[in-house]
Amino acid sequence: MRLDLSPANAELYRGLEIRELAGKPTLVSPPDLAIPGIVGNLARMPIDADEVILTGSMAIWAYLVVFHYLHGKTKRIYYEDGRGQRILVAAHG
């Protein structure tokens, strides 16, 4: 499954504040409020047990939160750089 971490992913950021800044959607909820919201939203999303591909423009702390949540819930986690290159960042089983 592909998981877009950009602010365009309404399901991932449900309940958090997204505003347009400098012409692009931006998560403006502070990390201490956003992290539990992101984790709660992930818990309600179906996660592919075989692989998840993380993609989308977002702050590194959000990637780390999502990676930590997914670790152990899927066999492989990839990062896709937006130019079509996938990098395997975790593999289990």
N, C-alpha and C positions, 0 to 999 in steps of 0.2 A: 504494500500500500504506500502511496505517496502522502506525506504529511507536510502541508504548506505551513511554515511558521510565520509567514508574513502577516501583517495586520489585516489582510483581506480575508483571512480564515475566521469568519464570524463564529463558527462553532468552538474553536479553540479559545477565543477571547471573549466569549459571551459573558456579560456582566462587568466587563472592564471598559475603561474609557479609551476610545480611539478617536483621534482628531486629525484633521488634515493640517500638516505643518510643512512649509516650504514646498507645497504642491504634492505631498504624498501622505497617505494614511500612516499615522504614527501612534504607537501605544504610549499613552501618557500616564496611565495608572502607575504609581511608584512600585518598584519591585516587591517591597514588603507586602503590598496588597495584591499585586498581580500574580505572584508565585502561587499562593493557595488557590486563586481563581483558575489559573492554567491547569494545575494539578487536578482540581475538581472537575474541570471540563474534560480533561483527558480520561478521567475515570468513567465518564459517561459515553466515551467514544469507543466504537469497536476497533480493536487493535489486531492487525494481522499477526498471527503467531509465528509466521515464517520470516517475514522481512518488513521493515519500515524504511522508507527513503525520506530523509529530512531535507527540505528545500525551502527556499524563500528568504527574503531579506528581513533580518530581525537581529536584535541585540544578542551578543554572545551569551549573556546570562540566561536568556530564554531558551537558547539551544541546550545549554547545560541542564536546565530544569527538565526539559522534555527528554533529553538523553537519559538522565538519572531515572525518570519515571519509567521509561521504556526498557531499561536494562533489566534483563531477566523475564520480560514479558514477551519478547520476540527473539527469534534465533539470530537474526542479522539486522544491524542498523547501518545504513549508508547515509552519507552526506552527498547531495548533488549540488554542484557549484553554480548552477544556472547557465552553464555553457555545455551541459550534457555529460559532464564527467562525474562519475560516481566513485566515491571513495568508501571502502568498507572500514567502518570505525569500531565495530564490535561484532563478534561472531561467537555463538554458543550452541553447542549441540549439533 
